[in-house]
Amino acid sequence: MPESLFKPAVPILFVRDVSASSCFYRDRLGFVVDFLYGTPPFYGSVSRGQACLHLRHVGAPNFAALAATEPSLILATIEVTDVHGLYEEFQAQTVDVAQLPTRQDWGGTDLHIRDPDGNVISFVTYTQQQ
């Protein structure tokens, strides 16, 4: 029996307005809107490079209050090649930074941003051990 090939996971973020959220990810974070489904849209997809996030409409953000009290409630992690360059890019777009690029003991440097619905996304660059 052949081994199953795993592909990247696709996190589903809960948002109040799929159209507005897709614009945020496109205009502020440099993603492409892959699709919006429904009238008005209640589901959609955005991507940048090989990273993909799905957006699902909810009446109220489920994690916003919890994220305000839980410092590391990360809903998606995206590996990138240059987290510091990405931070500079996001600064120019006045993105809400929840954590500056921080070198972690576990071997990565991560940057956390917060979208308009309170979803925290981590962008991480892993450094090779010498």
C-alpha positions in Angstrom: 0.0 0.0 0.0 1.6 3.4 -1.0 2.3 5.9 1.7 -0.1 8.8 1.8 1.4 12.1 0.7 0.7 15.0 3.1 0.2 18.4 1.7 0.2 21.7 3.6 -2.6 22.2 6.1 -5.1 25.0 5.4 -6.2 26.8 8.6 -9.8 28.2 8.6 -10.1 31.6 10.3 -13.4 32.8 11.7 -14.2 36.4 10.5 -17.1 38.7 10.7 -16.9 39.9 7.0 -15.3 37.6 4.5 -15.0 40.3 1.8 -13.4 42.8 4.2 -11.1 40.2 5.6 -10.0 39.1 2.2 -9.2 42.8 1.4 -7.1 43.0 4.5 -5.1 40.0 3.6 -4.7 41.2 0.1 -4.0 44.9 0.6 -2.1 44.8 3.9 -0.4 41.4 3.9 0.2 40.8 0.2 -2.0 37.7 -0.2 -4.0 37.0 -3.4 -7.7 36.4 -3.1 -8.2 32.9 -4.5 -12.0 32.8 -4.3 -15.0 34.2 -2.5 -18.1 32.0 -2.2 -21.7 33.2 -1.7 -23.6 36.4 -2.0 -22.5 38.0 0.2 -19.5 35.9 0.6 -19.5 33.6 3.6 -16.4 31.6 2.7 -13.2 32.4 0.9 -9.5 31.7 0.4 -6.4 33.8 0.3 -2.9 32.7 -0.5 0.7 34.0 -0.7 3.4 31.7 -2.1 2.6 28.2 -0.9 0.6 29.5 2.2 -3.1 29.4 2.1 -5.7 30.6 4.6 -9.5 30.0 4.4 -11.9 32.6 5.8 -15.3 31.6 7.2 -18.1 34.0 8.2 -19.2 33.9 11.8 -21.5 36.3 13.6 -18.8 37.3 16.1 -15.1 36.4 16.3 -14.8 33.3 18.5 -11.2 33.9 19.6 -10.8 37.7 19.9 -11.6 37.9 23.6 -9.5 34.8 24.4 -6.6 36.1 22.3 -6.6 39.4 24.2 -5.9 37.4 27.5 -3.9 34.5 26.1 -0.6 35.9 24.8 0.2 33.1 22.4 -3.1 32.0 21.0 -1.9 31.5 17.4 -4.4 30.4 14.9 -2.0 29.7 12.0 1.8 29.6 11.6 3.3 30.3 8.2 7.0 29.5 7.6 8.8 32.2 5.6 12.4 32.6 4.4 12.9 36.2 5.8 10.8 37.1 8.8 12.7 40.4 9.3 12.0 41.5 5.8 8.4 40.6 6.2 8.2 42.6 9.4 9.6 45.7 7.4 6.9 45.1 4.7 4.1 44.8 7.3 5.4 48.0 9.1 4.9 49.9 5.9 1.3 48.7 5.7 0.6 49.6 9.4 -0.3 46.0 10.3 -1.2 45.3 14.0 1.9 43.5 15.3 1.2 41.4 18.3 4.8 40.3 18.7 7.9 41.8 17.2 10.3 39.3 15.5 11.6 37.3 18.4 14.4 34.7 18.4 13.0 31.6 20.3 14.8 28.9 22.2 13.2 26.3 19.9 15.1 27.5 16.9 12.9 29.9 15.1 12.4 33.7 14.9 8.7 34.5 14.8 6.6 37.5 14.2 2.9 37.6 15.2 0.3 39.8 13.6 -3.3 40.4 14.5 -6.0 40.6 11.8 -9.1 42.9 12.2 -11.0 40.0 13.8 -8.4 39.3 16.4 -6.9 36.2 14.7 -3.2 36.0 15.5 -1.0 34.7 12.7 2.6 33.7 13.3 5.2 34.0 10.6 8.4 32.1 11.4 11.9 31.7 10.0 13.9 28.7 11.2 17.6 29.1 11.5 19.9 26.2 10.8 21.9 24.9 13.7 25.7 25.1 13.3 
